Amino acid sequence: MSLRDKILKGERINFDEALSLYEMDFFELGDLADNIRKKKYGKKTYYNINRHINPTNVCADVCKFCAYSATRKNPNQYTMTHEQIMEIVKDIDSRGATEVHIVSAHNPNTGIKWYLDIFKKIKTTYPHLHVKALTAAEVDFLSREYGKTYDEVLDLMVENGVDSMPGGGAEIFDEKVRDFICKGKVTSDQWFEIHKKWHEKGKKSNVTMLFGHVENRANRIDHMMRIRALQDITGGFNCFIPLVYQTENNYLNIKEPITANEILRTMAISRIVLDNVPHLKAYWVTSTVNLALVAQEFGANDLDGTIEKESINSAAGAKSANGLNLDDFRALIKNSGFIPTERDSLYNEI
């Protein structure tokens, strides 16, 4: 049986087969991924009304790909007060947001209580808002910094109102690449341990992959295979989010950004390989809006949301600092031939 027939029949492919998909005809590959997308979701493209809040850029870690951390090239340190954060949440709630997404640097000066108290304040004041917060890298940092086990940190998150975890900190799971780009940060094994424990508590999370830097295609396939293996056990991943590496203001010194062709190939292969992860997000923040819209034809069924403000990727050159207007966002999806479908954070249609 040919690889194409195997995929059309919905059979699972192995590492070598997945890697060989990079050599397949570009449009044939796109059609295979689009076929899977259509079977699952038709022409629906999901989005949510959300706000990203990045409360601090003071960081104990020194990842080479990061332009956000104030301890490296960015001299402008900041840490928001809870009052400032609550003002933002009040504003977005008044305008129909359903999710607040809180991710930031690994600040050694604030204390674990600073993190937990803001989650509790948001959840107590706005119980209907979904709180998505703390990457596995942040959980690992808090665990090490304050002498708590992963379970203890995760239980504190649940107690204080965190509903789901974002997928950040995954970067690339290959240890050699990881050692080069983010040495000292959460390891791949630790990342999976944290998400496995979170899933075992009945909670959902996402998973990302940062690509387009020093990794190779085999590293990307390895990354997907590891995700698929844990998902077989827990079923806890909602969505896979391939993040396009941003080239500006960081220490990796990648001169040429990854091509649109390679981004779309990787998106399509993700849809085919990750047969057990329901959703594939074309995160417009890192891919650009136009390419995210094209990615709908290459397997992506989710474009994230309005975001409103984003600091981490925009520090490295992404055009995401001020988010997108909701009407414009919906119109872009509709004009590209798809049906804009609002969802909540757990992919229930609104």
C-alpha positions as CSV (number, residue, x, y, z in Angstrom):
1,M,0.0,0.0,0.0
2,S,1.3,3.5,-0.9
3,L,1.9,6.0,1.9
4,R,-0.8,8.2,0.3
5,D,-3.4,5.3,0.4
6,K,-2.4,4.5,4.0
7,I,-3.1,8.1,5.0
8,L,-6.4,8.2,3.1
9,K,-7.5,5.1,5.0
10,G,-6.7,6.8,8.3
11,E,-4.0,4.4,9.3
12,R,-1.2,5.6,11.6
13,I,2.2,6.4,10.0
14,N,5.6,5.8,11.6
15,F,8.6,8.1,12.0
16,D,10.3,7.3,8.6
17,E,7.0,7.7,6.7
18,A,6.3,11.0,8.4
19,L,9.8,12.3,7.6
20,S,9.3,11.3,3.9
21,L,6.3,13.5,3.7
22,Y,8.6,16.5,3.5
23,E,9.6,15.2,0.0
24,M,6.0,14.7,-1.2
25,D,4.5,17.1,-3.8
26,F,3.5,20.2,-2.0
27,F,-0.1,20.3,-3.2
28,E,-0.6,16.5,-2.7
29,L,0.5,16.9,0.9
30,G,-1.8,19.8,1.4
31,D,-4.7,17.8,0.0
32,L,-4.1,14.9,2.3
33,A,-4.1,17.2,5.4
34,D,-7.1,19.1,4.1
35,N,-9.0,15.8,3.6
36,I,-8.4,15.0,7.3
37,R,-9.5,18.4,8.4
38,K,-12.7,18.3,6.3
39,K,-13.7,14.9,7.7
40,K,-13.3,16.3,11.3
41,Y,-14.6,19.8,11.0
42,G,-15.8,20.6,7.5
43,K,-15.2,24.2,6.7
44,K,-15.4,25.4,10.3
45,T,-12.4,27.4,11.6
46,Y,-12.4,28.0,15.4
47,Y,-11.4,31.1,17.2
48,N,-12.0,32.5,20.6
49,I,-12.2,36.0,22.2
50,N,-9.2,36.1,24.4
51,R,-6.6,38.3,25.9
52,H,-2.9,37.5,26.4
53,I,-1.4,39.0,29.5
54,N,2.3,38.8,30.0
55,P,2.7,40.1,33.6
56,T,6.5,40.3,33.9
57,N,9.6,40.1,31.7
58,V,12.1,39.6,34.5
59,C,13.6,36.1,33.9
60,A,16.0,33.8,35.7
61,D,16.6,31.8,32.5
62,V,18.6,32.7,29.5
63,C,17.1,31.1,26.4
64,K,19.0,32.0,23.3
65,F,15.8,32.3,21.1
66,C,14.0,34.7,23.5
67,A,13.8,38.5,22.8
68,Y,11.3,39.1,25.6
69,S,13.4,38.5,28.7
70,A,14.7,41.7,30.4
71,T,17.9,40.0,31.5
72,R,19.3,39.8,28.0
73,K,18.9,42.3,25.2
74,N,15.8,44.0,26.6
75,P,16.9,46.5,29.3
76,N,13.3,47.6,30.1
77,Q,12.2,45.5,33.0
78,Y,8.7,45.4,34.2
79,T,6.4,43.6,36.6
80,M,2.7,44.4,36.6
81,T,0.8,44.9,39.8
82,H,-2.3,42.8,40.5
83,E,-4.3,46.0,40.2
84,Q,-3.0,46.6,36.7
85,I,-3.8,43.0,35.7
86,M,-7.3,43.2,37.2
87,E,-8.0,46.5,35.2
88,I,-7.2,44.6,32.0
89,V,-9.4,41.7,33.0
90,K,-12.3,44.0,33.8
91,D,-12.0,45.7,30.4
92,I,-11.9,42.5,28.4
93,D,-14.8,41.0,30.4
94,S,-16.9,44.0,29.5
95,R,-16.2,43.3,25.8
96,G,-17.2,39.6,25.7
97,A,-13.9,37.8,26.2
98,T,-14.1,34.2,27.4
99,E,-10.5,33.5,28.2
100,V,-7.5,35.2,29.9
101,H,-4.2,33.6,28.9
102,I,-1.4,34.4,31.4
103,V,2.2,33.5,30.5
104,S,5.3,35.4,31.5
105,A,9.0,35.1,32.4
106,H,10.5,33.2,35.3
107,N,10.7,36.0,37.8
108,P,12.7,35.1,40.9
109,N,11.6,38.2,42.8
110,T,7.9,38.0,43.0
111,G,7.2,34.9,45.0
112,I,4.9,32.0,44.2
113,K,2.0,33.8,46.0
114,W,2.2,36.6,43.5
115,Y,1.3,34.1,40.7
116,L,-1.4,32.2,42.6
117,D,-3.1,35.3,44.1
118,I,-3.8,36.9,40.7
119,F,-5.4,33.6,39.4
120,K,-7.6,33.5,42.5
121,K,-8.6,37.2,42.2
122,I,-9.6,36.7,38.5
123,K,-11.5,33.5,39.2
124,T,-13.3,35.0,42.2
125,T,-14.3,38.2,40.5
126,Y,-15.0,36.7,37.1
127,P,-15.9,33.0,37.6
128,H,-17.2,32.7,34.1
129,L,-13.7,33.5,32.6
130,H,-11.5,30.6,31.6
131,V,-8.0,31.1,33.1
132,K,-5.3,29.5,31.0
133,A,-2.0,30.0,32.8
134,L,1.5,28.8,33.5
135,T,3.5,26.8,31.0
136,A,5.3,23.6,32.1
137,A,8.5,25.7,32.1
138,E,6.9,28.1,34.6
139,V,5.7,25.2,36.7
140,D,9.2,23.7,36.7
141,F,10.7,27.1,37.7
142,L,8.3,27.6,40.6
143,S,8.9,24.0,41.7
144,R,12.7,24.5,41.8
145,E,12.6,28.1,43.2
146,Y,10.2,27.3,46.1
147,G,11.0,23.7,46.9
148,K,7.7,22.2,45.9
149,T,7.0,19.1,43.9
150,Y,5.3,19.3,40.5
151,D,2.1,17.9,42.0
152,E,2.1,20.5,44.8
153,V,2.5,23.4,42.3
154,L,-0.2,21.9,40.0
155,D,-2.6,21.4,42.9
156,L,-2.1,25.0,44.0
157,M,-2.9,26.1,40.4
158,V,-6.2,24.2,40.5
159,E,-7.0,25.5,44.0
160,N,-6.5,29.1,42.9
161,G,-8.5,28.9,39.7
162,V,-6.4,27.8,36.8
163,D,-8.6,25.9,34.3
164,S,-6.1,24.8,31.7
165,M,-2.4,25.0,30.8
166,P,-0.9,26.5,27.6
167,G,1.6,24.5,25.6
168,G,4.6,26.8,25.9
169,G,8.1,25.7,27.0
170,A,8.0,22.7,24.7
171,E,10.3,24.4,22.1
172,I,11.9,21.3,20.5
173,F,12.1,18.1,22.5
174,D,15.4,16.8,21.1
175,E,17.8,17.1,24.0
176,K,20.8,18.3,21.9
177,V,18.8,21.1,20.3
178,R,17.3,22.0,23.6
179,D,20.7,22.1,25.3
180,F,21.8,24.6,22.7
181,I,18.8,26.9,22.6
182,C,17.5,26.8,26.2
183,K,20.0,25.1,28.5
184,G,18.9,25.1,32.1
185,K,15.2,25.3,31.3
186,V,12.7,22.5,31.9
187,T,13.9,19.3,30.1
188,S,11.7,17.5,27.6
189,D,11.1,14.6,30.1
190,Q,10.1,17.1,32.8
191,W,7.8,18.9,30.4
192,F,6.0,15.6,29.6
193,E,5.9,14.7,33.3
194,I,4.2,18.0,34.2
195,H,1.6,17.7,31.5
196,K,1.0,14.0,32.3
197,K,0.3,14.9,35.9
198,W,-1.9,17.8,34.8
199,H,-3.9,15.4,32.6
200,E,-4.2,12.9,35.4
201,K,-5.9,15.6,37.5
202,G,-8.6,15.7,34.8
203,K,-7.3,18.9,33.2
204,K,-6.6,19.8,29.6
205,S,-3.6,21.5,28.0
206,N,-2.1,22.4,24.7
207,V,1.3,21.6,23.2
208,T,3.6,23.7,21.1
209,M,6.6,23.3,18.9
210,L,9.0,26.1,18.1
211,F,10.5,25.5,14.7
212,G,12.5,27.3,12.0
213,H,15.7,27.9,14.0
214,V,18.5,25.3,14.4
215,E,16.4,22.2,14.5
216,N,16.0,19.9,11.5
217,R,13.1,18.1,10.0
218,A,13.8,14.9,11.9
219,N,13.7,16.8,15.1
220,R,10.3,18.1,14.3
221,I,9.0,14.6,13.5
222,D,10.5,13.3,16.8
223,H,8.7,16.1,18.6
224,M,5.4,15.1,17.1
225,M,5.9,11.4,17.8
226,R,6.6,12.1,21.5
227,I,3.3,14.1,21.7
228,R,1.4,11.3,20.0
229,A,2.8,8.8,22.5
230,L,1.7,10.7,25.6
231,Q,-1.7,11.5,24.0
232,D,-2.3,7.8,23.6
233,I,-2.0,7.4,27.3
234,T,-3.7,10.5,28.7
235,G,-5.8,12.1,25.9
236,G,-5.2,15.4,27.6
237,F,-3.9,17.5,24.8
238,N,-6.6,19.7,23.2
239,C,-4.5,21.3,20.5
240,F,-1.1,21.3,18.8
241,I,0.4,24.7,18.0
242,P,3.5,24.9,15.7
243,L,5.1,28.2,16.5
244,V,7.2,29.8,13.8
245,Y,10.6,31.1,15.3
246,Q,10.9,34.9,15.2
247,T,14.4,36.0,14.1
248,E,14.8,39.5,15.6
249,N,16.5,40.6,18.8
250,N,17.8,37.3,20.2
251,Y,21.0,35.3,20.4
252,L,20.5,32.5,17.9
253,N,21.4,34.8,15.0
254,I,19.3,33.0,12.4
255,K,19.7,35.2,9.3
256,E,17.0,33.8,7.1
257,P,13.5,33.1,8.4
258,I,11.9,29.8,7.5
259,T,10.0,29.8,4.1
260,A,6.2,29.8,3.8
261,N,6.5,26.5,1.9
262,E,8.3,24.8,4.8
263,I,5.8,26.2,7.4
264,L,2.8,24.9,5.4
265,R,4.5,21.5,4.9
266,T,5.1,21.2,8.6
267,M,1.5,22.2,9.4
268,A,0.2,19.5,7.0
269,I,2.5,16.9,8.4
270,S,1.4,17.8,11.9
271,R,-2.2,17.1,11.0
272,I,-1.4,13.8,9.5
273,V,1.0,12.5,12.2
274,L,-1.0,13.7,15.2
275,D,-4.0,11.6,14.6
276,N,-5.0,11.6,18.2
277,V,-4.7,15.4,19.0
278,P,-8.0,16.9,17.9
279,H,-7.1,20.5,17.0
280,L,-4.3,22.0,14.9
281,K,-3.8,25.7,15.4
282,A,-2.2,28.1,12.9
283,Y,-1.1,30.7,15.5
284,W,-1.3,33.9,13.4
285,V,1.0,35.7,15.9
286,T,4.0,33.8,14.7
287,S,3.1,32.8,11.1
288,T,1.5,36.1,10.0
289,V,-2.3,36.4,9.5
290,N,-2.1,35.7,5.7
291,L,-0.1,32.5,6.1
292,A,-2.4,31.3,8.9
293,L,-5.3,31.8,6.6
294,V,-3.6,29.7,3.9
295,A,-2.8,27.1,6.6
296,Q,-6.6,26.4,6.8
297,E,-6.1,24.6,3.5
298,F,-3.2,22.6,5.0
299,G,-4.9,21.0,8.0
300,A,-5.3,23.8,10.5
301,N,-8.8,24.2,12.0
302,D,-8.1,26.9,14.6
303,L,-6.6,30.4,14.4
304,D,-6.4,31.1,18.1
305,G,-8.2,34.4,18.9
306,T,-8.2,38.2,19.0
307,I,-5.4,38.2,21.6
308,E,-5.6,42.0,21.9
309,K,-2.1,42.4,23.2
310,E,0.9,40.2,23.0
311,S,4.5,40.9,24.2
312,I,6.6,37.8,23.9
313,N,6.6,37.1,20.2
314,S,6.3,40.8,19.2
315,A,9.5,41.5,21.0
316,A,11.2,39.2,18.4
317,G,9.6,40.8,15.4
318,A,6.1,39.3,15.2
319,K,3.3,41.8,14.2
320,S,1.1,40.9,17.1
321,A,1.6,43.6,19.7
322,N,-2.0,44.9,19.4
323,G,-4.0,41.8,18.5
324,L,-6.8,41.8,15.9
325,N,-10.2,43.4,15.7
326,L,-13.0,40.7,16.1
327,D,-15.0,41.8,13.0
328,D,-11.8,41.9,10.9
329,F,-10.8,38.5,12.2
330,R,-14.1,36.9,11.3
331,A,-14.2,38.6,7.9
332,L,-10.7,37.2,7.1
333,I,-11.8,33.7,7.9
334,K,-15.0,34.1,5.9
335,N,-13.3,35.7,2.9
336,S,-10.9,32.8,2.7
337,G,-13.7,30.3,2.2
338,F,-14.2,29.0,5.8
339,I,-16.8,29.4,8.5
340,P,-15.7,31.4,11.5
341,T,-16.9,29.5,14.6
342,E,-16.5,30.9,18.1
343,R,-15.4,28.4,20.7
344,D,-14.6,28.4,24.4
345,S,-11.1,27.4,25.7
346,L,-12.0,23.7,25.7
347,Y,-13.4,23.8,22.1
348,N,-17.1,23.8,22.9
349,E,-18.8,25.9,20.2
350,I,-20.4,29.1,21.4
